[in-house]
Amino acid sequence: MWKRFRDVFGAENVTDHLADAYFTQAELHQIFSRKVVAGHLGWRDFWSKRDNRFGMAVLREPVERQVSHYYFHLHLADPNDVARKVANSFYIEDYFGRRPAGAGAVGNMAVRQLGAHQLDQEVDFPLALKRAKETLKWCRWVGFYDTLRSDLVRLSNLDSALAPMAFLSRERVTPPHPPASRDVLNTIRRSNEFDLELYHWAKEQFRSKGTPDVIPQTLYVPPPIEALMEKHLYDYRGAFIELQIRNGATDSFGCWTISWQDTTYQSEFYVTCSASELMADAKAHLDGLLQFSNKSDSR
C-alpha cells in the first residue's frame, strides 16, 4: 500500500516505509511533518500525534502472519538484519518453541504495535490489548489480509481521493513455503493469544462482506516436489498477461503479472490454482483498472 500512497498523494507527502524501530523525538518530528505516515509505528509514537489525522490498518490472521514473518526473515530480509540471522539460526520448530527471549520479541505482534511498541520485551498485554482496540476504533478504515480486495473497495468509497486504492495490486513478498506442522501452529497460537483475541474482535467489528482472497495454509503436508514451471502468455484488451504456475506433488502455486500502460501489476501467489482460475482473476483485475481509467478520462 505504501507505493500506492505515493502514487496517490505524491512521494513528497509520504514517509518512507517505516520498519520496526525506536525513533527519537527529532525523527518523530520529521515523520509527522508528512501528510501520510506509512509502515510500522508503535502506539507510543503515534497515539499522542493522532489529532487532525485518521488511521488505516490491515490485519492478518496472527498465526499465518507469524509463519510468514519467519520465512520472510529466513530468505528475504537484509543479510545484515539481526532478524534474518536469528531466523537462520533455528528450524521453524525451535524458532517458535525454544529460541531465547533475547533473540527478539515473541508473539502478539499486532497488539504490541497498536497498543504499546512492537520491539518491547516487557508488555502489559491486557492494557495493550485495550489500547489496540481503541486504536482500531479510531481508524477510519480497517481491512483484512484475507478479504483485502473487497476491503479496498470499501476504502475507496470513503473518499474520492482514495478511489485508486480499490485497484491496488497486492504482491506477496514471502516466497511459497510448506505449511507448518500442527505442533508448530499450536505453539504459535499459545504465544499469540492476545493477537488472536484482537483479530477475532476486529473481524466482528469491521467484517467485510467480501470473500477470502487467499486460502490459508493450516495443516502440515510434505514439501512439494518441484515439477515443470508452467508459463502462459496472453494479450487481453491491450495488456500483456503472464501466468506462472509451479506444480508440486501436493499443491500448486501460481501468480499472474499484468503489464499495462508502462505499469506492472502482480498478484500474490495463489495456492492450489489452475491456469484458467488465474486468468479469470487477472482479467477481472484488468477490467477494474480499465473501468476506473475510463471513468477518470470522462471527467
C-alpha positions, 0 to 999 in steps of 0.5 A, spaced: 500 500 500 505 504 501 507 505 493 500 506 492 500 512 497 505 515 493 502 514 487 496 517 490 498 523 494 505 524 491 512 521 494 513 528 497 507 527 502 509 520 504 514 517 509 518 512 507 516 505 509 517 505 516 520 498 519 520 496 526 524 501 530 525 506 536 525 513 533 527 519 537 523 525 538 527 529 532 525 523 527 518 523 530 518 530 528 520 529 521 515 523 520 509 527 522 511 533 518 508 528 512 501 528 510 501 520 510 505 516 515 506 509 512 509 502 515 510 500 522 509 505 528 508 503 535 502 506 539 507 510 543 509 514 537 503 515 534 497 515 539 499 522 542 500 525 534 493 522 532 489 529 532 487 532 525 489 525 522 485 518 521 488 511 521 488 505 516 490 498 518 490 491 515 490 485 519 492 478 518 490 472 521 496 472 527 498 465 526 499 465 518 502 472 519 507 469 524 509 463 519 510 468 514 514 473 518 519 467 519 520 465 512 520 472 510 526 473 515 529 466 513 530 468 505 528 475 504 530 480 509 537 484 509 543 479 510 545 484 515 538 484 519 539 481 526 532 478 524 534 474 518 540 471 522 536 469 528 531 466 523 537 462 520 539 460 526 533 455 528 528 450 524 521 453 524 520 448 530 525 451 535 524 458 532 517 458 535 518 453 541 525 454 544 529 460 541 531 465 547 527 471 549 533 475 547 533 473 540 527 478 539 520 479 541 515 473 541 508 473 539 502 478 539 505 482 534 499 486 532 497 488 539 504 490 541 504 495 535 497 498 536 497 498 543 504 499 546 511 498 541 512 492 537 520 491 539 518 491 547 520 485 551 516 487 557 508 488 555 502 489 559 498 485 554 491 486 557 492 494 557 495 493 550 490 489 548 485 495 550 489 500 547 489 496 540 482 496 540 481 503 541 486 504 536 482 500 531 476 504 533 479 510 531 481 508 524 477 510 519 478 504 515 480 497 517 481 491 512 483 484 512 489 480 509 484 475 507 478 479 504 483 485 502 480 486 495 473 487 497 476 491 503 479 496 498 473 497 495 470 499 501 476 504 502 475 507 496 468 509 497 470 513 503 473 518 499 474 520 492 481 521 493 482 514 495 478 511 489 485 508 486 486 504 492 480 499 490 485 497 484 491 496 488 495 490 486 497 486 492 504 482 491 506 477 496 513 478 498 514 471 502 516 466 497 511 459 497 513 455 503 510 448 506 505 449 511 507 448 518 506 442 522 500 442 527 505 442 533 508 448 530 501 452 529 499 450 536 505 453 539 504 459 535 497 460 537 499 459 545 504 465 544 499 469 540 493 469 544 492 476 545 493 477 537 488 472 536 483 475 541 484 482 537 483 479 530 477 475 532 474 482 535 476 486 529 473 481 524 466 482 528 467 489 528 469 491 521 467 484 517 467 485 510 462 482 506 467 480 501 470 473 500 477 470 502 482 472 497 487 467 499 486 460 502 490 459 508 495 454 509 493 450 516 495 443 516 502 440 515 503 436 508 510 434 505 514 439 501 512 439 494 516 436 489 518 441 484 515 439 477 515 443 470 514 451 471 508 452 467 508 459 463 502 462 459 502 468 455 496 472 453 494 479 450 487 481 453 484 488 451 491 491 450 495 488 456 500 483 456 498 477 461 503 472 464 501 466 468 506 462 472 504 456 475 509 451 479 506 444 480 508 440 486 506 433 488 501 436 493 499 443 491 500 448 486 502 455 486 501 460 481 501 468 480 499 472 474 503 479 472 499 484 468 503 489 464 499 495 462 500 502 460 508 502 462 505 499 469 506 492 472 501 489 476 502 482 480 498 478 484 500 474 490 501 467 489 495 463 489 495 456 492 492 450 489 490 454 482 489 452 475 491 456 469 484 458 467 482 460 475 488 465 474 486 468 468 479 469 470 482 473 476 487 477 472 482 479 467 477 481 472 483 485 475 484 488 468 477 490 467 477 494 474 483 498 472 480 499 465 473 501 468 476 506 473 481 509 467 475 510 463 471 513 468 477 518 470 478 520 462 470 522 462 471 527 467 
